[in-house]
Amino acid sequence: MKLALLCFFVASSSFLSGLQAQPNMEQLLAQREVLEFSVHYGFLTLGWVKIDAVVDTLYKGEVAHTFRTIIRSNASIPFVGNKERHFHSVFQARGDSLFGLNFWTHDVAKGDFYDSRYVYDYEAEKVFIYQNEEPLDTLALTRAADSGPLLFFLTRLYAGLDERIDFPIYISEEEGSVQMDFTSRKERINVPAFGSVDAYFSSGNASVDGPFGFSGFYRAWHKADGLRVPLEAHVRVWVGNVRVRLISFERYD
């Protein structure tokens, strides 16, 4: 009986330890998840952010991945109005490194589709920028980069570690970067999708002119589990400092 209990304890401990282990990129990309966040400015709900599940695809004959992020405003707020933008990303993973390949946006509210596109050519070391599918500019490219959405995976990869990294971001026809400071510090937070949970804290600075004015200092929390689900972020946008919280999380087999 004692031996059976000991075996159960060891097996349970190994299982729990596995759940808390640092994820690798292969594990993160294997998840079929749909997440929705609400965006709050004080007591006002400014809008929502939805992240679709990652889908495997081919890009120029090579295995790649694609996913979509949708940001829509709360049109009932007069100073916000009706805004909806879709952000599409095609990218490759090489080990734990992510390489943006093709990024484009649709301004759905205005009916302006393919209003911007960024094509990454790592052999030519250039990023080709298009506006409404017309060539606009070309920028130098020296390392793995993208136009922002891949931070969704990179932040999860490093959450819970005491690490500092920076990642180049090409957006608004220029090159910027996001500096990220990750910590092993845990805090207890409450989010609608999960209730009260332990979360790893991180912070950073976005030296970019991102969607809806996203830039500057931010703080973020990721669930202290094996897949580091993003839970909450405090960021600066065009109206000021806002709070982004996870309100819905679904995972499919």
Secondary structure as the mmCIF struct_conf table of DSSP 4:
data_model
#
loop_
_struct_conf.conf_type_id
_struct_conf.id
_struct_conf.beg_label_comp_id
_struct_conf.beg_label_asym_id
_struct_conf.beg_label_seq_id
_struct_conf.end_label_comp_id
_struct_conf.end_label_asym_id
_struct_conf.end_label_seq_id
HELX_RH_AL_P HELX_RH_AL_P1 LYS A 2 GLN A 20
BEND BEND1 ALA A 21 ALA A 21
HELX_LH_PP_P HELX_LH_PP_P1 GLN A 22 PRO A 23
HELX_RH_AL_P HELX_RH_AL_P2 MET A 25 ALA A 30
STRN STRN1 ARG A 32 TYR A 41
TURN_TY1_P TURN_TY1_P1 GLY A 42 PHE A 43
STRN STRN2 LEU A 44 ILE A 51
HELX_LH_PP_P HELX_LH_PP_P2 ASP A 52 VAL A 54
STRN STRN3 VAL A 55 TYR A 59
TURN_TY1_P TURN_TY1_P2 LYS A 60 GLY A 61
STRN STRN4 GLU A 62 SER A 73
TURN_TY1_P TURN_TY1_P3 ALA A 75 SER A 76
BEND BEND2 ILE A 77 ILE A 77
TURN_TY1_P TURN_TY1_P4 PRO A 78 VAL A 80
BEND BEND3 ASN A 82 ASN A 82
STRN STRN5 GLU A 84 ARG A 94
TURN_TY1_P TURN_TY1_P5 GLY A 95 ASP A 96
STRN STRN6 SER A 97 ASP A 107
HELX_RH_3T_P HELX_RH_3T_P1 VAL A 108 LYS A 110
TURN_TY1_P TURN_TY1_P6 GLY A 111 GLY A 111
STRN STRN7 ASP A 112 ASP A 121
TURN_TY1_P TURN_TY1_P7 TYR A 122 GLU A 125
STRN STRN8 LYS A 126 GLN A 131
TURN_TY1_P TURN_TY1_P8 ASN A 132 GLU A 133
STRN STRN9 GLU A 134 ALA A 140
BEND BEND4 ARG A 143 ALA A 144
STRN STRN10 ASP A 146 ASP A 146
BEND BEND5 SER A 147 GLY A 148
TURN_TY1_P TURN_TY1_P9 PRO A 149 LEU A 150
HELX_RH_AL_P HELX_RH_AL_P3 LEU A 151 TYR A 158
TURN_TY1_P TURN_TY1_P10 ALA A 159 GLY A 160
BEND BEND6 LEU A 161 LEU A 161
STRN STRN11 ARG A 164 ILE A 171
TURN_TY1_P TURN_TY1_P11 SER A 172 GLU A 173
STRN STRN12 GLU A 174 VAL A 191
TURN_TY1_P TURN_TY1_P12 PRO A 192 PHE A 194
STRN STRN13 GLY A 195 SER A 207
BEND BEND7 VAL A 208 VAL A 208
HELX_RH_3T_P HELX_RH_3T_P2 PRO A 211 GLY A 213
STRN STRN14 SER A 215 LYS A 223
BEND BEND8 ALA A 224 ASP A 225
TURN_TY1_P TURN_TY1_P13 GLY A 226 LEU A 227
STRN STRN15 PRO A 230 VAL A 237
TURN_TY1_P TURN_TY1_P14 TRP A 238 VAL A 239
STRN STRN16 GLY A 240 TYR A 252
#
